[in-house]
Amino acid sequence: MIRKLTISLLSLIASSFNIAAANDAFSIKNIGLDLANDLAAEAVNECRKKGYQVSAVVVDRNGLLRVAMRDDLATRFTLQISEEKANLAVMAGTSSSDFRNRRDDIRAEMNHLDDIIVMEGALEIIAGGARLGAIGVSGAPSGDIDQACAQKALDKYADRLEFIE
């Protein structure tokens, strides 16, 4: 009887230790520098083909800058705007245009937050169901053109995104 009780008690202690330790560490996916660089360069090139000088910024899943590219004649402000658009996409978990359309009621308040702007032109970067980050573009005459350049970049590298484990 004592032996069964001891075994049961030891099993309980061991299982509770495993449960407690299960949340002590976790793994996440984040965008690598090479992919971030390729996406930003492709977005700038796509807009350049249309005759627009833009900046493209890729941020990671936490909104931290990974890559910033400004085309030769794009103004310096396009870097800041594209990063703030990308940060919105990361924060909202959707494209910046989708958030803008769905939450126009809080747009003015959101634009007072540091490092976020509610404008079209940013898309999430998703691979294997995980949000790796976002890409923001700024400098074309409208946000839908910015977003189209970002989408072309994502489309070009769709195979790389698809096979990220």
C-alpha positions as CSV (number, residue, x, y, z in Angstrom):
1,M,0.0,0.0,0.0
2,I,2.8,2.4,0.9
3,R,4.6,1.5,-2.2
4,K,1.6,2.2,-4.4
5,L,1.1,5.5,-2.6
6,T,4.7,6.4,-3.1
7,I,4.6,5.6,-6.8
8,S,1.4,7.5,-7.2
9,L,2.8,10.5,-5.4
10,L,6.0,10.4,-7.5
11,S,4.0,10.2,-10.7
12,L,1.9,13.2,-9.7
13,I,5.0,15.2,-8.8
14,A,6.7,14.3,-12.1
15,S,3.7,15.1,-14.2
16,S,3.2,18.5,-12.5
17,F,6.8,19.3,-13.1
18,N,6.4,18.6,-16.8
19,I,3.3,20.7,-17.0
20,A,5.1,23.7,-15.3
21,A,8.1,23.3,-17.6
22,A,6.0,23.1,-20.7
23,N,5.5,26.9,-20.8
24,D,9.0,28.0,-19.8
25,A,10.2,28.2,-23.4
26,F,8.7,28.4,-26.9
27,S,9.7,28.6,-30.5
28,I,8.5,31.3,-32.9
29,K,9.1,31.9,-36.6
30,N,10.5,35.3,-37.7
31,I,11.5,36.6,-41.1
32,G,15.1,36.2,-42.1
33,L,17.3,39.0,-43.5
34,D,17.7,37.4,-46.9
35,L,14.0,37.0,-47.5
36,A,13.3,40.5,-46.1
37,N,15.9,42.0,-48.4
38,D,14.5,40.2,-51.5
39,L,10.9,41.3,-50.7
40,A,11.8,45.0,-50.2
41,A,14.0,45.1,-53.3
42,E,11.3,43.5,-55.4
43,A,8.6,45.9,-54.1
44,V,10.8,48.9,-55.0
45,N,11.5,47.4,-58.5
46,E,7.8,46.7,-59.1
47,C,6.9,50.3,-58.4
48,R,9.9,51.5,-60.5
49,K,8.5,49.6,-63.5
50,K,5.3,51.6,-63.1
51,G,7.3,54.9,-63.0
52,Y,7.1,55.5,-59.2
53,Q,10.0,56.1,-56.8
54,V,9.1,54.5,-53.5
55,S,10.5,53.1,-50.3
56,A,9.9,49.6,-49.0
57,V,10.3,48.5,-45.4
58,V,10.1,45.0,-44.0
59,V,9.5,44.6,-40.3
60,D,9.5,41.4,-38.3
61,R,6.6,39.9,-36.3
62,N,7.4,42.3,-33.5
63,G,7.5,45.4,-35.7
64,L,11.3,45.6,-35.5
65,L,13.0,46.9,-38.7
66,R,14.6,44.2,-40.8
67,V,15.2,46.0,-44.1
68,A,14.6,49.6,-45.4
69,M,15.1,50.5,-49.1
70,R,14.6,53.9,-50.7
71,D,14.7,54.3,-54.4
72,D,17.1,56.9,-55.7
73,L,14.5,59.7,-56.1
74,A,12.0,58.8,-53.3
75,T,11.8,61.3,-50.6
76,R,13.1,60.5,-47.1
77,F,9.7,60.6,-45.6
78,T,8.6,57.6,-47.6
79,L,10.9,55.4,-45.4
80,Q,9.1,56.5,-42.2
81,I,5.6,56.2,-43.8
82,S,6.3,52.7,-45.2
83,E,7.6,51.5,-41.8
84,E,4.6,52.9,-40.0
85,K,2.3,51.2,-42.5
86,A,4.1,47.9,-42.0
87,N,3.8,48.3,-38.2
88,L,0.1,48.7,-38.5
89,A,-0.2,45.5,-40.5
90,V,1.7,43.6,-37.8
91,M,-0.3,45.2,-35.0
92,A,-3.7,44.6,-36.7
93,G,-2.9,41.2,-38.1
94,T,-4.3,42.2,-41.5
95,S,-3.4,44.5,-44.4
96,S,-3.3,48.2,-43.7
97,S,-6.0,48.8,-46.2
98,D,-8.3,46.2,-44.6
99,F,-7.7,47.7,-41.2
100,R,-8.3,51.2,-42.6
101,N,-11.6,50.2,-44.2
102,R,-12.9,48.2,-41.2
103,R,-11.8,50.6,-38.4
104,D,-12.3,54.0,-39.8
105,D,-14.0,54.9,-36.5
106,I,-10.7,54.9,-34.7
107,R,-8.4,56.0,-37.5
108,A,-7.8,59.4,-36.1
109,E,-6.8,58.0,-32.7
110,M,-4.5,55.4,-34.2
111,N,-2.6,58.0,-36.1
112,H,-1.6,59.5,-32.8
113,L,0.3,56.4,-31.8
114,D,4.1,56.4,-32.3
115,D,5.3,54.4,-35.2
116,I,1.9,53.6,-36.7
117,I,-0.1,55.2,-39.5
118,V,-3.4,54.1,-40.8
119,M,-2.9,54.2,-44.6
120,E,-3.0,51.7,-47.4
121,G,0.2,50.1,-48.6
122,A,1.2,47.3,-46.2
123,L,0.7,43.6,-46.2
124,E,1.4,40.8,-43.7
125,I,4.1,38.3,-44.5
126,I,2.7,34.9,-43.7
127,A,4.4,31.5,-44.0
128,G,3.1,28.2,-42.9
129,G,0.2,29.9,-41.0
130,A,2.6,32.0,-39.0
131,R,3.0,35.8,-39.3
132,L,6.6,36.5,-40.0
133,G,6.3,40.2,-40.3
134,A,5.0,42.8,-42.8
135,I,6.0,44.8,-45.8
136,G,5.1,48.4,-46.2
137,V,5.5,50.6,-49.3
138,S,5.2,54.4,-49.7
139,G,5.8,56.9,-52.5
140,A,3.4,56.0,-55.3
141,P,0.5,58.4,-55.9
142,S,-1.9,56.2,-53.9
143,G,-1.8,53.5,-51.2
144,D,-3.4,51.0,-53.5
145,I,-0.5,51.3,-55.9
146,D,1.9,50.9,-52.9
147,Q,0.1,47.8,-51.8
148,A,0.1,46.4,-55.3
149,C,3.9,46.7,-55.5
150,A,4.1,44.9,-52.1
151,Q,1.7,42.2,-53.3
152,K,3.8,41.6,-56.5
153,A,6.9,41.1,-54.3
154,L,5.0,38.6,-52.1
155,D,3.8,36.8,-55.2
156,K,7.3,36.5,-56.7
157,Y,8.5,34.9,-53.5
158,A,5.4,32.8,-52.8
159,D,7.3,29.5,-53.3
160,R,9.9,30.5,-50.7
161,L,7.2,31.5,-48.2
162,E,5.2,28.3,-48.9
163,F,8.1,26.0,-48.0
164,I,9.2,27.7,-44.7
165,E,8.7,25.2,-41.9
